[in-house]
């Protein structure tokens, strides 16, 4: 006969009948339970520290807590967590790992991202380093009150409100966001291009922070697949003030976001945060090569994304 734990209603009945003076064996007969089940229940869940009384609500909470602790990770094998560890070291998020496992049916029993987080924190408590592969929280931004906005004072630039409405929907490929990411040194800088529909990213190492360096590198990146560029949206940094030279060499039109409205370029802000996992702000980019930039882009483009049904940006961009 399969053993079943007491329900909350049975615990209430046990408590009430005990208060009336009935024996455990008599209560067991009334509940249709074996008397050893009730003896075990009283021994495990009575309040030993205080008055020794049996309280059904506290007994229920204790049972649930024990059940939760006993079931954590027990139905996953060592090999299951080897998969998790491997993907964490590639800086995938727990949610991306779960989506990838589900998509390729890598486990008989699906693991939740909460289980992975618990595994990571347990690893940290044991001196492990898995937590260092998690993405750090986004930097805090200071709201500027009553500040005169002197950025982006460029004649004839196209505001983001003029951009085709279809760009916002992410329905079509070919619409990009551009930004620069700075390192510790005064001349450390890279340029990032992100395709909005697929999340596909290109990264270019800049010789310096001048508009000339940015334009040359951006044009080289665009020329890798020029037919895939229809629009490019940037912030109002001065490095983009010579955007007309890029337009003259490519078919893409430039649009500019509203100053201090980072959410208008949310995709690029997000990918810049991912890049910081590989290029922390406190480290120099002086010796960073274009080959290393391409490697980082490949790592990001091969991470599964939830909004792409856990396909990778690379798969969706190239139609694989």
Steps between C-alpha positions, in 0.01 A plus 500: 500500500636841402568734790329838489586788730232644725286776357449829683143395588630176654752698702222726633294192596800339669561814706134537600454137603825500696372799698185297575718227653465229234790260455714497190379152406134610528564807285683285244197273472267800449727647230562167329874535561758271652579602856877518422426778247345714773774424752758604241303817423487604866868423554615701201271801514417579863653819645793347686667829589201666668212309660512174302149556361393386155372785278366400155588828324863484614516129416378576148765772450777273626392220266498728197844637588648151534343392174642802320849444637500127429389536138745769396719373217458135604347388170783648291815305430861611514502506117196732498689755703807457280287641216395789722857574608625494140237750382545724805869526413391623157318774694151380412229601744309226690190586296692458173637166623150373583370609159790325324447179700128506418558567131747213452346268766833457678342379825225253574361730769502872424704710740368842606713814504428528875669162547806627312514813713481289818779282363712810430452646848573163661816482289596847619442404865739209443765733359413452132519766228191428288335821624773706332362399160161660566429832337548794736212739567472796272669817610285762667431814306465838657202704389604850405258764618485852351813430299553669169534235234791597280543161341403418145480860371533388141313661215268293279537178693204260486324446831388150595137611464564522123614139484256259326252354747579147382845530659347513846309177444818299427309329222770541236876457494737779403441756775796556730604690811853634542694601811850527643630321809796649686776337700717636776745695284435833334515349151352156577184453297299257289197552279204263509235442235189308603228373264165562669294202377758227556727644771800429277798713602820618333788650701782715365820610676567872455849648477376802694175682581501728197213512251745403225593173676136425575389562142773282349432207733122530466522495121723189516246322721210601275688376192502149646134479398395837350157386376395439862519870595195722448501726808741572786392669825755664729517720806612863481870448571733724305673195351196458275493857369663398172227246431445642150830343392368159603175562313698602191682164498202283595128480432399536863336812643600634841248593771575655841331419829379765743779608738494305831228267369707182512186283480456612138809290428434228755640215291839666469506591869432135580773358277750751638428356843570151365827618347608629842515137611801463272632858507448646849500878527797487736722322247696652213413429136840618380619155393160380382511374140230487234531121510412504870203730428376254238538216751289683760237574234495130407447400863208743531349400166503134601314550827133394482248778561162468666330744261626288208347183651850410615648507155826691470538841330735333253236244400229762448730753327623249242172307482660175613 
